[in-house]
């Protein structure tokens, strides 16, 4: 039964819609809804409060999902436990968690601006004053952390991550283009690389070290040091050309790429020699599992072909070839006009520059006649047979070498870990990492702290990507966060009727995939 009841407070009457029912045989109020004062009710009936007079739109979906994962992994509590008790209003663990949340969802913004434009202030508990969520406050809170403390933080969070893993296999991966640090867009930049140990399943970082490119420790040495910190054997994952710098017979496991052009006999094998890898995990990928001589010994090699990569490379090559032939046409017309003053050697250098683009020089042949500058003439042609061989023998292919007896799908998964890492780091760091405002120099300590934040953000988002994959959603980190970011929170502000303005919060509509992610990450707990 419903009825309206009034409560007298401070000389004013406030009305409630009450629902009553019997509890243990006695009438009781089972629920009530606040209606407001008589003026509020009258305004609502007149329609005066039916339309808001302003709105705000806040980031919700990606922010809530990342925060949910941070809390599930107990990141801030773990960091505070490592560093000991803290009396500050905002603990170092909370600052790290907020910085990770910010870097994962809005890396190109100032911390304070992101906080104002997101719904995080509504559901992060305990509540944090806006004045405390600023870049300078984060740096103040972390300025005295030592490198040993940073490593202990990473190890403790990694232990939490490992509790959620099914596959304990570890990989050592080098990311030479981790970040480029600059004081401003016009200042001299300092490029940095990152060596890290990650999980094979999900490419989740567990231990890492950042380095300057000049005088860097060799990858093999860094891998040994990281393996000790990760407390487990690792498999080295290397890129094309790195195998010449490694000793493949030193007893360490490895998975790496080899230059395709060094193995023409494998490239010439027909497509019928390859077999589908795993239609669920690697749709459109086939592979030939065989042996070849690598670094003086017969080793297991896996020649893979991806239909998706093939199409992408074919499109890229077509664009490069079109650009090159247009430039050659322009150069040929300029020479034909007879006004050229450059010597033959300079024109030959220009031709080489035009055709030096990857694979273009394999299919384009040029002929420069004449001796004197004004007599030089250029002709060129595309060798269609060479173009067909390129499409058949190179596009879509990679050649991997390993000493493991893993299934082919696991070999490919291990090798692709670096691509997942590289993609995420580019997303988090952009083309360069500017010093925070007011401008501060990138000291070794600041680079170490920033690197840890980026690594933790990568770990958290890769855990999320792994969760989505297990739920049947094959998404990159970028795709995952993009879908979640489209779930926004709208704050409707209604005009005042004598008291404070009233607000109402709504979430944007969700498509089936977004709803699945909403449920997967438990976002209902953070909804308004």
Secondary structure, 3 states (H helix, E strand, C coil): CEEEEEEEECCEEEEEEEEEEEECCEEEEEEEEEEECHHHHHHHHHCCCCCCCEEEEEECHHHHHHHHHHHHCCHHHHHHHHHCCCCCCCCHHHHHHHHHHHHHHHCCCCHHHHHHHECHHHHCCCCCCHHHCCHHHHHHHHCCCCHHHHHHHHHHHHHHHHCCCCCCCEEEEEEEEEEEEECCCCCCCEEEEEEEEEECCCCCEEEEEEEECCCCCCHHHHHHHHHHHHCCCEEEEECCCHHHHCCCCCCCEEEEEECHHHCHHHHCCCHHHCEEEECCCEEEEEEEEEEEEECCEEEEEEEEEEHHHHHHHHHHHHHHHHHHHHHHHHHHHHHHCCCCCCCHHHHHHHHHHHHCCCCHHHHEEEEEECCCHHHCEEEEEECHHHHHHHHHHCCCEEEEEECCCCCHHHHHHHHHHHHHHHHHHHHHHCCCEECCCCCCCCCHHHHHHHHHHHHHHHHHHHHHHHHHHHCCCCCCHHHHHHHHHCCEEEEEEECCCCCCCEEEEEECCCCHHHHHHHHHCCHHHHCC
